[in-house]
Amino acid sequence: MDRRVSPLGGLSVGAHNEDELDTETTDMSTKKPLAPQAQAWVDARRRHRLSHAQVQMARELGLNPKKLGKIDNHGQEPWKAPLPQFIEHLYAKRFGREAPGVVKPIEEQVRQAEMKKARRKTARSATRQPPTTAR
């Protein structure tokens, strides 16, 4: 049901204005949006149908998520391998193993990096002492 249309078919019971309706239709999740670079990888994963492991391999290889469309096989290029297999081939060639040891989704990696940054910030602030005034 669309929240903007009242169940009374246009008859308004209370004093609703557009601003009140917009706040009601916002997303209820409390998740913070991802950083633009991390969001680019999430979008690339969805667009090119990559697994979390393949995205992690591509990141470790230093590939640009915005340029994956150039590497991807578009059907009319039969000499090209499909993107997931191409990433796996490059990873095996460069690192000598088939897949990363521990596979983590992008969202998990970002969350862990934020937690680590927060821990370092609190540890750094705890070690700092307020400046003393000499009199």
C-alpha positions as CSV (number, residue, x, y, z in Angstrom):
1,M,0.0,0.0,0.0
2,D,1.3,3.4,-0.9
3,R,1.8,5.5,2.2
4,R,1.2,8.7,0.4
5,V,-2.4,7.9,-0.4
6,S,-4.6,8.0,2.5
7,P,-7.1,5.1,3.0
8,L,-9.9,7.6,2.8
9,G,-9.3,8.3,-0.8
10,G,-8.1,11.9,-0.7
11,L,-10.1,13.0,2.4
12,S,-7.6,14.1,5.1
13,V,-8.4,13.5,8.7
14,G,-5.4,15.3,10.2
15,A,-3.3,18.2,9.1
16,H,-0.8,16.4,7.0
17,N,1.6,18.2,4.7
18,E,4.3,16.9,2.3
19,D,7.1,17.1,4.9
20,E,5.3,14.8,7.3
21,L,4.6,12.3,4.6
22,D,8.2,12.2,3.5
23,T,9.4,11.3,7.0
24,E,6.9,8.5,7.1
25,T,8.2,6.9,3.9
26,T,11.9,6.9,4.7
27,D,13.8,3.7,5.1
28,M,13.4,2.2,8.6
29,S,16.8,0.7,8.7
30,T,19.5,2.3,10.8
31,K,22.4,1.2,8.6
32,K,24.7,3.9,7.5
33,P,25.3,4.2,3.8
34,L,28.5,2.7,2.5
35,A,31.5,4.8,1.4
36,P,31.3,5.5,-2.4
37,Q,34.2,3.2,-3.2
38,A,32.6,0.3,-1.2
39,Q,29.2,1.0,-2.8
40,A,30.8,0.9,-6.2
41,W,32.0,-2.7,-5.4
42,V,28.5,-3.7,-4.2
43,D,27.0,-2.3,-7.4
44,A,29.6,-4.1,-9.5
45,R,28.9,-7.4,-7.7
46,R,25.2,-7.0,-8.5
47,R,25.6,-5.8,-12.0
48,H,28.1,-8.5,-13.1
49,R,26.7,-11.3,-10.9
50,L,29.9,-11.8,-9.0
51,S,30.3,-13.8,-5.8
52,H,31.8,-12.3,-2.6
53,A,34.9,-14.3,-3.2
54,Q,35.3,-13.0,-6.8
55,V,34.8,-9.4,-5.6
56,Q,37.4,-9.9,-2.9
57,M,39.8,-11.4,-5.5
58,A,39.2,-8.4,-7.9
59,R,39.9,-6.0,-5.0
60,E,43.1,-7.7,-4.1
61,L,44.1,-7.6,-7.8
62,G,43.5,-3.9,-7.8
63,L,40.8,-3.8,-10.4
64,N,38.6,-0.8,-10.7
65,P,34.9,-1.6,-10.2
66,K,33.8,1.0,-12.7
67,K,35.9,-0.6,-15.4
68,L,34.7,-4.2,-15.0
69,G,32.2,-3.7,-17.9
70,K,35.1,-3.3,-20.3
71,I,36.6,-6.6,-19.2
72,D,33.3,-8.5,-19.1
73,N,32.3,-10.7,-22.1
74,H,29.3,-9.2,-23.9
75,G,28.5,-12.2,-26.1
76,Q,29.8,-10.7,-29.3
77,E,33.4,-11.3,-28.1
78,P,33.8,-15.1,-28.0
79,W,37.5,-14.9,-27.3
80,K,36.9,-13.3,-23.9
81,A,36.3,-15.4,-20.9
82,P,33.3,-14.6,-18.7
83,L,34.3,-12.0,-16.0
84,P,34.0,-14.3,-13.0
85,Q,36.3,-16.9,-14.6
86,F,38.7,-14.2,-15.8
87,I,39.1,-12.8,-12.3
88,E,39.7,-16.3,-10.9
89,H,42.3,-16.9,-13.6
90,L,44.2,-13.7,-12.9
91,Y,44.0,-14.3,-9.1
92,A,45.4,-17.9,-9.5
93,K,48.2,-16.6,-11.8
94,R,49.2,-13.8,-9.6
95,F,48.9,-15.2,-6.1
96,G,49.3,-19.0,-6.8
97,R,46.1,-20.0,-5.1
98,E,42.6,-20.5,-6.3
99,A,40.7,-18.3,-3.8
100,P,41.4,-16.1,-0.8
101,G,41.8,-17.9,2.5
102,V,39.0,-16.1,4.3
103,V,36.1,-14.6,2.2
104,K,34.3,-11.7,3.7
105,P,31.5,-9.6,2.0
106,I,32.3,-5.9,1.3
107,E,29.8,-4.8,4.0
108,E,31.6,-7.0,6.6
109,Q,35.0,-5.6,5.6
110,V,33.7,-2.0,5.8
111,R,32.1,-2.7,9.2
112,Q,35.3,-4.2,10.6
113,A,37.4,-1.3,9.3
114,E,35.1,1.1,11.0
115,M,35.2,-0.8,14.3
116,K,39.0,-0.9,14.1
117,K,39.2,2.8,13.4
118,A,36.9,3.5,16.4
119,R,39.0,1.3,18.7
120,R,42.2,3.1,17.6
121,K,40.6,6.4,18.1
122,T,39.5,5.6,21.7
123,A,42.9,4.1,22.5
124,R,44.6,7.2,21.1
125,S,42.4,9.5,23.1
126,A,42.9,7.5,26.3
127,T,46.7,7.7,26.0
128,R,46.6,11.5,25.5
129,Q,46.8,13.6,28.6
130,P,45.4,17.0,28.9
131,P,48.1,19.7,28.7
132,T,49.2,21.0,32.1
133,T,49.6,24.7,32.7
134,A,52.9,25.8,34.2
135,R,52.5,28.5,36.9
